[in-house]
Amino acid sequence: MKSIKAATLLLSVFVLGLVSYIVINKLQDDISIEVGTLYPDDFKQVSPFELKTGKNQAYTEESFKDKWTLLFFGFISCPDVCPTSLVTLQQIKQKIQGTIPEDKIEYVFISVDPKRDTPEKLDEYVTYFDPAFTGVTGEESQLKKLTRSLAAFFSIPEHVEGENYLVEHSASIYLIGENAQPKVLFSYPHTADKMANDILALYKS
């Protein structure tokens, strides 16, 4: 009797796993995702937050409406991941231009180091990579509201003297849809060609 129950349980687990595999792969086949990780359909919209752009304009959850947004968290003093990721965004922009209208997609670098990264410095930094890029920062509490909405993180070291320190942060690039709904996260290291293909596939779907 126990062996029959055990066999039935194993069969149920196998069938459930098989169904999950088919559903996940069918979704990925339909959208042709190569390198991105899709957020679940029922993932909540971005929660309210209040930040400022490098040009000292308000940047909130409403800024995600009516366009797609590619977003990366970092800081100006970041030695490697941040500048290389901004170059990747620059390459993606070149690859998808002409297919997605410029006013329908925005490229945003959000500094999680508001103590050192003033709006003026941030604007100068991001526009070095591309004049169309937007730099954003604000109070730590407001930054955390946004990172939590995307399942991202950052950590500013406490009790540090001076300005010689590093900030830990997520290295993914996030794609947010027109309705402020998280769509995809692209884990580091990034590949511009495949990411561009994923973004175009989603845009056309």
Backbone as CSV, one residue per row, in Angstrom:
resi,resn,N_x,N_y,N_z,CA_x,CA_y,CA_z,C_x,C_y,C_z
1,MET,0.829,-1.207,0.000,0.000,0.000,0.000,0.864,1.257,0.000
2,LYS,1.897,1.222,0.859,2.810,2.373,0.928,3.528,2.568,-0.390
3,SER,3.894,1.443,-1.029,4.622,1.558,-2.297,3.744,2.159,-3.385
4,ILE,2.424,1.847,-3.328,1.499,2.407,-4.316,1.373,3.907,-4.113
5,LYS,1.254,4.334,-2.836,1.151,5.760,-2.529,2.412,6.505,-2.957
6,ALA,3.572,5.878,-2.710,4.834,6.504,-3.082,4.939,6.645,-4.596
7,ALA,4.515,5.593,-5.308,4.565,5.640,-6.767,3.627,6.703,-7.318
8,THR,2.438,6.800,-6.690,1.468,7.822,-7.116,2.013,9.222,-6.893
9,LEU,2.675,9.433,-5.733,3.258,10.736,-5.413,4.356,11.091,-6.400
10,LEU,5.207,10.130,-6.706,6.287,10.378,-7.664,5.735,10.706,-9.041
11,LEU,4.672,9.998,-9.436,4.056,10.250,-10.728,3.460,11.653,-10.785
12,SER,2.824,12.071,-9.676,2.223,13.406,-9.607,3.286,14.481,-9.722
13,VAL,4.406,14.288,-9.001,5.506,15.245,-9.052,6.079,15.322,-10.463
14,PHE,6.209,14.157,-11.118,6.741,14.117,-12.482,5.824,14.870,-13.452
15,VAL,4.521,14.614,-13.343,3.555,15.263,-14.237,3.547,16.767,-14.018
16,LEU,3.576,17.189,-12.729,3.589,18.619,-12.419,4.838,19.280,-12.992
17,GLY,5.979,18.622,-12.833,7.225,19.159,-13.375,7.197,19.250,-14.888
18,LEU,6.606,18.227,-15.527,6.516,18.210,-16.986,5.617,19.329,-17.497
19,VAL,4.476,19.519,-16.835,3.555,20.579,-17.221,4.221,21.949,-17.058
20,SER,4.921,22.160,-15.921,5.609,23.429,-15.679,6.650,23.687,-16.746
21,TYR,7.394,22.637,-17.100,8.430,22.773,-18.127,7.822,23.185,-19.466
22,ILE,6.689,22.539,-19.835,6.038,22.839,-21.109,5.515,24.264,-21.128
23,VAL,4.867,24.697,-20.012,4.289,26.041,-19.945,5.376,27.096,-20.045
24,ILE,6.453,26.932,-19.260,7.541,27.917,-19.262,8.190,28.005,-20.622
25,ASN,8.450,26.863,-21.233,9.113,26.874,-22.522,8.193,27.373,-23.632
26,LYS,6.887,27.097,-23.504,5.935,27.618,-24.486,5.919,29.140,-24.426
27,LEU,5.941,29.727,-23.196,5.960,31.176,-23.037,7.231,31.753,-23.639
28,GLN,8.357,31.103,-23.349,9.623,31.603,-23.874,9.696,31.463,-25.383
29,ASP,9.112,30.349,-25.919,9.108,30.166,-27.366,8.260,31.227,-28.044
30,ASP,7.098,31.546,-27.431,6.211,32.539,-28.016,6.877,33.905,-28.098
31,ILE,7.662,34.264,-27.079,8.260,35.582,-27.030,9.706,35.565,-27.524
32,SER,10.285,34.380,-27.680,11.653,34.228,-28.176,12.676,34.949,-27.291
33,ILE,12.581,34.735,-25.984,13.539,35.305,-25.053,14.824,34.481,-25.063
34,GLU,15.963,35.157,-25.211,17.251,34.465,-25.229,17.997,34.590,-23.908
35,VAL,18.131,35.811,-23.419,18.988,36.019,-22.245,18.262,36.667,-21.068
36,GLY,17.089,37.216,-21.294,16.375,37.879,-20.209,15.584,36.898,-19.355
37,THR,15.259,37.330,-18.135,14.398,36.562,-17.238,13.087,37.315,-17.088
38,LEU,11.993,36.688,-17.497,10.693,37.334,-17.454,10.177,37.448,-16.022
39,TYR,9.641,38.618,-15.679,8.917,38.738,-14.425,7.581,37.996,-14.579
40,PRO,7.051,37.419,-13.492,5.726,36.779,-13.570,4.663,37.787,-14.005
41,ASP,3.628,37.297,-14.682,2.566,38.179,-15.171,1.870,38.920,-14.030
42,ASP,1.825,38.276,-12.850,1.120,38.893,-11.721,2.055,39.725,-10.835
43,PHE,3.281,39.990,-11.306,4.212,40.822,-10.538,3.639,42.231,-10.441
44,LYS,3.690,42.819,-9.257,3.056,44.115,-9.027,3.714,45.227,-9.838
45,GLN,2.923,46.253,-10.133,3.462,47.440,-10.768,4.425,48.144,-9.820
46,VAL,5.260,48.997,-10.376,6.223,49.738,-9.565,5.482,50.595,-8.538
47,SER,5.922,50.498,-7.283,5.297,51.262,-6.201,5.645,52.750,-6.314
48,PRO,4.833,53.625,-5.715,5.119,55.065,-5.765,6.468,55.423,-5.148
49,PHE,7.191,56.329,-5.787,8.472,56.819,-5.286,8.682,58.227,-5.821
50,GLU,9.591,58.976,-5.199,9.873,60.345,-5.628,11.375,60.580,-5.688
51,LEU,11.888,60.730,-6.909,13.302,60.998,-7.126,13.450,62.238,-8.011
52,LYS,14.695,62.581,-8.333,14.981,63.737,-9.182,15.951,63.336,-10.289
53,THR,15.771,63.932,-11.464,16.707,63.688,-12.549,17.927,64.586,-12.382
54,GLY,18.941,64.337,-13.214,20.130,65.173,-13.190,19.849,66.602,-13.570
55,LYS,18.721,66.831,-14.220,18.305,68.191,-14.588,17.316,68.755,-13.565
56,ASN,17.259,68.090,-12.405,16.455,68.540,-11.267,14.948,68.533,-11.564
57,GLN,14.523,67.578,-12.379,13.102,67.396,-12.639,12.584,66.190,-11.865
58,ALA,11.312,66.200,-11.526,10.722,65.101,-10.769,10.766,63.806,-11.588
59,TYR,11.081,62.707,-10.903,11.078,61.384,-11.534,10.348,60.435,-10.587
60,THR,9.180,59.949,-11.022,8.342,59.105,-10.177,7.880,57.886,-10.971
61,GLU,7.028,57.084,-10.344,6.474,55.916,-11.042,5.698,56.335,-12.292
62,GLU,5.188,57.565,-12.304,4.471,58.067,-13.480,5.400,58.253,-14.680
63,SER,6.695,58.348,-14.407,7.672,58.525,-15.489,7.784,57.275,-16.360
64,PHE,7.280,56.140,-15.863,7.324,54.898,-16.628,6.135,54.756,-17.573
65,LYS,5.143,55.642,-17.455,3.936,55.507,-18.258,4.194,55.920,-19.711
66,ASP,3.477,55.242,-20.618,3.461,55.586,-22.053,4.785,55.370,-22.774
67,LYS,5.706,54.656,-22.152,6.952,54.306,-22.844,7.614,53.134,-22.122
68,TRP,8.583,52.527,-22.780,9.374,51.466,-22.167,10.618,52.108,-21.554
69,THR,11.130,51.479,-20.510,12.300,52.025,-19.817,13.326,50.929,-19.568
70,LEU,14.558,51.195,-19.975,15.693,50.335,-19.618,16.434,51.032,-18.490
71,LEU,16.577,50.347,-17.376,17.040,50.998,-16.148,18.173,50.219,-15.511
72,PHE,19.166,50.963,-15.009,20.313,50.340,-14.340,20.631,51.120,-13.073
73,PHE,20.904,50.390,-11.978,21.297,51.019,-10.720,22.821,50.993,-10.596
74,GLY,23.407,52.101,-10.129,24.853,52.138,-9.947,25.278,53.414,-9.259
75,PHE,26.528,53.830,-9.499,27.033,55.084,-8.941,28.241,55.526,-9.753
76,ILE,28.494,56.818,-9.737,29.518,57.388,-10.605,30.903,56.816,-10.338
77,SER,31.242,56.581,-9.085,32.581,56.088,-8.735,32.750,54.595,-8.962
78,CYS,31.724,53.926,-9.423,31.784,52.487,-9.714,32.882,52.234,-10.749
79,PRO,33.840,51.353,-10.445,35.016,51.222,-11.306,34.829,50.432,-12.589
80,ASP,33.858,49.508,-12.655,33.804,48.652,-13.837,32.398,48.330,-14.323
81,VAL,31.554,47.740,-13.465,30.236,47.277,-13.898,29.381,48.415,-14.447
82,CYS,29.406,49.557,-13.780,28.543,50.675,-14.192,28.915,51.250,-15.557
83,PRO,30.168,51.617,-15.786,30.495,52.150,-17.118,30.301,51.127,-18.238
84,THR,30.617,49.854,-17.979,30.425,48.850,-19.031,28.942,48.629,-19.318
85,SER,28.109,48.725,-18.290,26.662,48.561,-18.488,26.082,49.743,-19.247
86,LEU,26.600,50.933,-19.008,26.145,52.105,-19.759,26.565,52.014,-21.224
87,VAL,27.727,51.450,-21.469,28.153,51.214,-22.855,27.207,50.203,-23.511
88,THR,26.801,49.181,-22.744,25.849,48.200,-23.264,24.531,48.870,-23.629
89,LEU,24.039,49.758,-22.772,22.809,50.494,-23.072,22.971,51.332,-24.348
90,GLN,24.139,51.914,-24.482,24.440,52.705,-25.683,24.372,51.822,-26.930
91,GLN,24.924,50.620,-26.847,24.922,49.689,-27.975,23.504,49.202,-28.286
92,ILE,22.722,48.930,-27.241,21.329,48.506,-27.431,20.545,49.600,-28.134
93,LYS,20.749,50.826,-27.708,20.042,51.964,-28.306,20.327,52.046,-29.807
94,GLN,21.569,51.826,-30.191,21.945,51.881,-31.600,21.294,50.750,-32.392
95,LYS,21.143,49.584,-31.746,20.623,48.403,-32.444,19.107,48.444,-32.635
96,ILE,18.392,49.102,-31.729,16.927,49.079,-31.838,16.347,50.376,-32.408
97,GLN,17.203,51.366,-32.605,16.684,52.620,-33.152,16.172,52.380,-34.571
98,GLY,15.070,53.014,-34.882,14.434,52.779,-36.162,13.321,51.764,-36.074
99,THR,13.361,50.906,-35.054,12.292,49.929,-34.835,11.371,50.382,-33.709
100,ILE,11.974,50.808,-32.601,11.204,51.386,-31.506,11.401,52.899,-31.553
101,PRO,10.331,53.677,-31.689,10.476,55.145,-31.746,11.210,55.680,-30.523
102,GLU,12.024,56.695,-30.724,12.842,57.246,-29.644,12.009,57.745,-28.472
103,ASP,10.801,58.223,-28.745,9.967,58.725,-27.655,9.197,57.621,-26.944
104,LYS,9.433,56.369,-27.363,8.751,55.236,-26.743,9.675,54.370,-25.898
105,ILE,10.937,54.774,-25.758,11.858,54.040,-24.892,12.848,55.023,-24.275
106,GLU,13.123,54.837,-22.986,14.028,55.720,-22.256,15.118,54.889,-21.581
107,TYR,16.313,55.459,-21.506,17.463,54.788,-20.906,17.848,55.560,-19.641
108,VAL,17.774,54.879,-18.497,17.897,55.568,-17.214,18.973,54.930,-16.343
109,PHE,19.862,55.767,-15.828,20.876,55.344,-14.865,20.490,55.946,-13.516
110,ILE,20.226,55.094,-12.522,19.819,55.582,-11.212,20.963,55.408,-10.218
111,SER,21.460,56.529,-9.722,22.548,56.479,-8.750,22.008,56.117,-7.373
112,VAL,22.629,55.108,-6.765,22.275,54.704,-5.396,23.320,55.239,-4.411
113,ASP,23.968,56.325,-4.827,24.982,56.986,-3.995,24.679,58.481,-3.956
114,PRO,23.522,58.848,-3.384,23.106,60.257,-3.431,24.029,61.214,-2.673
115,LYS,24.799,60.693,-1.730,25.707,61.553,-0.966,26.765,62.173,-1.870
116,ARG,27.335,61.389,-2.775,28.410,61.874,-3.636,27.922,62.308,-5.013
117,ASP,26.872,61.655,-5.510,26.426,61.902,-6.879,25.345,62.986,-6.905
118,THR,25.782,64.214,-7.012,24.850,65.333,-7.099,24.161,65.302,-8.471
119,PRO,23.011,65.954,-8.598,22.338,65.986,-9.905,23.233,66.511,-11.026
120,GLU,24.024,67.523,-10.732,24.907,68.096,-11.757,25.954,67.076,-12.219
121,LYS,26.591,66.406,-11.253,27.596,65.395,-11.600,26.957,64.234,-12.363
122,LEU,25.767,63.855,-11.930,25.077,62.722,-12.545,24.707,63.019,-13.992
123,ASP,24.231,64.212,-14.235,23.844,64.593,-15.592,25.063,64.606,-16.514
124,GLU,26.157,65.137,-16.020,27.391,65.172,-16.810,27.893,63.758,-17.101
125,TYR,27.760,62.873,-16.122,28.253,61.494,-16.252,27.456,60.715,-17.302
126,VAL,26.132,60.699,-17.195,25.335,59.873,-18.102,25.333,60.415,-19.530
127,THR,25.335,61.732,-19.677,25.314,62.295,-21.029,26.652,62.137,-21.743
128,TYR,27.699,61.810,-20.993,28.975,61.468,-21.623,28.809,60.221,-22.488
129,PHE,27.994,59.270,-22.009,27.766,58.025,-22.748,26.755,58.232,-23.869
130,ASP,25.735,59.042,-23.616,24.748,59.354,-24.645,23.939,60.555,-24.184
131,PRO,23.803,61.579,-25.024,23.052,62.782,-24.627,21.597,62.499,-24.266
132,ALA,21.067,61.366,-24.748,19.664,61.045,-24.488,19.464,60.293,-23.173
133,PHE,20.551,59.867,-22.549,20.424,59.112,-21.292,19.965,60.036,-20.163
134,THR,19.210,59.453,-19.233,18.699,60.197,-18.086,19.335,59.699,-16.805
135,GLY,19.874,60.623,-16.018,20.421,60.281,-14.705,19.405,60.615,-13.629
136,VAL,19.280,59.748,-12.640,18.281,59.933,-11.585,18.878,59.563,-10.239
137,THR,18.497,60.282,-9.187,18.884,59.911,-7.825,17.922,60.570,-6.849
138,GLY,18.180,60.393,-5.567,17.295,60.964,-4.551,17.601,60.392,-3.186
139,GLU,16.687,60.579,-2.264,16.891,60.107,-0.903,16.944,58.574,-0.866
140,GLU,17.763,58.066,0.056,17.949,56.623,0.151,16.626,55.887,0.342
141,SER,15.740,56.428,1.151,14.454,55.777,1.413,13.615,55.666,0.142
142,GLN,13.688,56.681,-0.709,12.938,56.660,-1.961,13.569,55.706,-2.973
143,LEU,14.895,55.656,-2.972,15.593,54.706,-3.841,15.225,53.271,-3.486
144,LYS,15.094,52.994,-2.203,14.762,51.634,-1.766,13.342,51.243,-2.156
145,LYS,12.444,52.208,-2.227,11.091,51.907,-2.681,11.120,51.366,-4.111
146,LEU,11.963,51.974,-4.945,12.058,51.534,-6.334,12.786,50.201,-6.448
147,THR,13.898,50.053,-5.747,14.637,48.787,-5.858,13.797,47.611,-5.367
148,ARG,13.031,47.818,-4.304,12.168,46.733,-3.809,11.117,46.348,-4.847
149,SER,10.618,47.329,-5.583,9.603,47.057,-6.610,10.138,46.173,-7.731
150,LEU,11.451,46.198,-7.931,12.066,45.438,-9.012,12.842,44.226,-8.511
151,ALA,12.755,43.947,-7.194,13.525,42.863,-6.574,15.019,43.094,-6.760
152,ALA,15.414,44.359,-6.720,16.826,44.747,-6.795,17.295,45.158,-5.397
153,PHE,18.581,45.501,-5.279,19.084,45.901,-3.969,20.262,46.854,-4.125
154,PHE,20.567,47.558,-3.039,21.826,48.285,-2.920,22.129,48.455,-1.441
155,SER,23.397,48.668,-1.129,23.815,48.810,0.266,24.944,49.836,0.350
156,ILE,24.656,50.941,1.049,25.655,51.977,1.272,26.356,51.694,2.593
157,PRO,27.681,51.618,2.623,28.381,51.318,3.872,28.141,52.389,4.928
158,GLU,27.990,51.953,6.172,27.752,52.887,7.276,29.067,53.263,7.962
159,HIS,29.056,54.398,8.604,30.186,54.856,9.430,31.498,54.912,8.636
160,VAL,31.412,55.420,7.408,32.600,55.557,6.572,33.056,57.003,6.598
161,GLU,34.336,57.205,6.884,34.895,58.557,6.887,35.363,58.922,5.481
162,GLY,35.094,60.136,5.081,35.512,60.579,3.754,34.602,60.045,2.667
163,GLU,35.089,60.095,1.442,34.271,59.699,0.294,34.885,58.550,-0.496
164,ASN,35.812,57.854,0.118,36.455,56.728,-0.558,35.784,55.422,-0.122
165,TYR,34.681,55.070,-0.801,33.971,53.842,-0.464,33.236,53.332,-1.700
166,LEU,32.849,52.065,-1.660,32.103,51.441,-2.742,30.687,51.135,-2.267
167,VAL,29.742,51.182,-3.173,28.354,50.863,-2.868,27.997,49.541,-3.543
168,GLU,27.510,48.594,-2.764,27.062,47.328,-3.336,25.696,47.541,-3.992
169,HIS,25.494,46.931,-5.170,24.215,47.121,-5.861,23.993,46.012,-6.873
170,SER,22.741,45.839,-7.261,22.404,44.883,-8.308,23.080,45.291,-9.607
171,ALA,23.521,44.296,-10.364,24.206,44.582,-11.624,23.330,44.292,-12.833
172,SER,22.065,43.983,-12.606,21.152,43.679,-13.703,20.660,44.962,-14.380
173,ILE,20.205,44.815,-15.609,19.496,45.875,-16.316,18.030,45.466,-16.371
174,TYR,17.143,46.410,-16.070,15.722,46.108,-15.933,14.917,46.761,-17.054
175,LEU,13.984,45.999,-17.614,13.082,46.528,-18.627,11.696,46.670,-18.009
176,ILE,11.173,47.895,-18.049,9.861,48.192,-17.487,8.922,48.582,-18.620
177,GLY,7.729,48.031,-18.609,6.770,48.274,-19.683,6.042,49.598,-19.557
178,GLU,5.205,49.875,-20.545,4.498,51.152,-20.631,3.584,51.426,-19.439
179,ASN,3.082,50.385,-18.812,2.153,50.559,-17.703,2.849,50.465,-16.340
180,ALA,4.158,50.785,-16.322,4.968,50.704,-15.099,5.035,49.289,-14.558
181,GLN,4.916,48.318,-15.449,4.947,46.904,-15.080,6.325,46.327,-15.408
182,PRO,7.051,45.810,-14.414,8.337,45.170,-14.699,8.168,44.024,-15.695
183,LYS,8.994,44.008,-16.722,8.886,42.996,-17.771,9.990,41.945,-17.687
184,VAL,11.250,42.433,-17.732,12.386,41.524,-17.836,13.573,42.084,-17.058
185,LEU,14.361,41.184,-16.481,15.665,41.611,-15.962,16.749,40.865,-16.721
186,PHE,17.795,41.593,-17.047,18.940,41.037,-17.768,20.119,40.972,-16.805
187,SER,20.511,39.771,-16.457,21.594,39.595,-15.492,22.944,39.923,-16.112
188,TYR,23.879,40.309,-15.254,25.244,40.610,-15.672,26.032,39.300,-15.808
189,PRO,26.933,39.131,-16.783,27.362,40.109,-17.788,26.336,40.252,-18.909
190,HIS,26.308,41.437,-19.502,25.305,41.752,-20.501,25.838,41.575,-21.920
191,THR,24.961,41.131,-22.799,25.296,40.993,-24.221,24.331,41.842,-25.024
192,ALA,24.813,42.919,-25.586,23.946,43.902,-26.241,23.126,43.296,-27.375
193,ASP,23.737,42.457,-28.214,23.032,41.879,-29.363,21.816,41.072,-28.923
194,LYS,22.022,40.163,-27.980,20.934,39.288,-27.544,19.892,40.057,-26.736
195,MET,20.338,41.016,-25.944,19.393,41.835,-25.192,18.509,42.631,-26.144
196,ALA,19.098,43.192,-27.173,18.330,43.948,-28.162,17.296,43.053,-28.840
197,ASN,17.689,41.819,-29.151,16.754,40.867,-29.759,15.577,40.585,-28.828
198,ASP,15.872,40.411,-27.550,14.811,40.155,-26.570,13.851,41.341,-26.464
199,ILE,14.416,42.536,-26.412,13.593,43.745,-26.280,12.698,43.912,-27.503
200,LEU,13.227,43.689,-28.682,12.438,43.818,-29.909,11.344,42.747,-29.971
201,ALA,11.676,41.532,-29.517,10.678,40.457,-29.508,9.513,40.805,-28.581
202,LEU,9.838,41.343,-27.431,8.800,41.740,-26.481,7.979,42.909,-27.008
203,TYR,8.655,43.851,-27.617,7.980,45.039,-28.148,6.990,44.656,-29.246
204,LYS,7.358,43.671,-30.044,6.502,43.254,-31.176,5.417,42.272,-30.758
205,SER,5.550,41.683,-29.562,4.602,40.646,-29.138,3.261,41.228,-28.714
